[in-house]
């Protein structure tokens, strides 16, 4: 069964690292150290991605859990910088997606994503429209590694797992895809991805990044 589609994670695959200016702004606004900030930030991120919290609700809870006052405009400012932090690009991967399309492969994004970050991405990135399928977790009220969200992207693409390559930077998400029969690769760099595609015997089925 030949390869028909490539499914990309968004963060740290199609994008670069978190925007450092935005990250510094979040620390400045909250007055927290990095060691204080990071556990609080990630504690409810999955719930945000699942649509159980909006961006506004996420930051209000963050401030409560941190024991910080909700000053005028503080939540809105945090929400703004949070969106900017994730609005970066990985040009090499975006160029590869275009080459995949030119080869006739379907492409999709399957991302754990909250409402505010997606709204900002839509304003900033016209390249989102180049993908055949876009799956954002909060809109479905489920997130990776839930098997249901992988089945959803397959249904949208009209492909079988064995015909679909999934690329994500988190091992737990890659393992979930493999368990469903996807071809899947854990992403860390373009160079490593290229080597992994060759090792998987896929160099004849798609252009290399």
ABEGO torsion letter per residue (X at the ends): XBBABBBBBABGAABBBBBAAAAAAAAAAAGBBAAAAAAAAAAAAAAAAAGABBAAAAAAAAAAAAGBBBBBGAAAAAAAAAAAAABBBBAAAAAAAAAAAAAGBBBBBBBBBBAAAAAAAAAABAAAAABABBBBAAAAGBBOABAAAAAAAAAAAGBBAAABBBBBABAAAAAAAAAAGBBBBBBABAAAAAAAAAAAGAAAABBBX
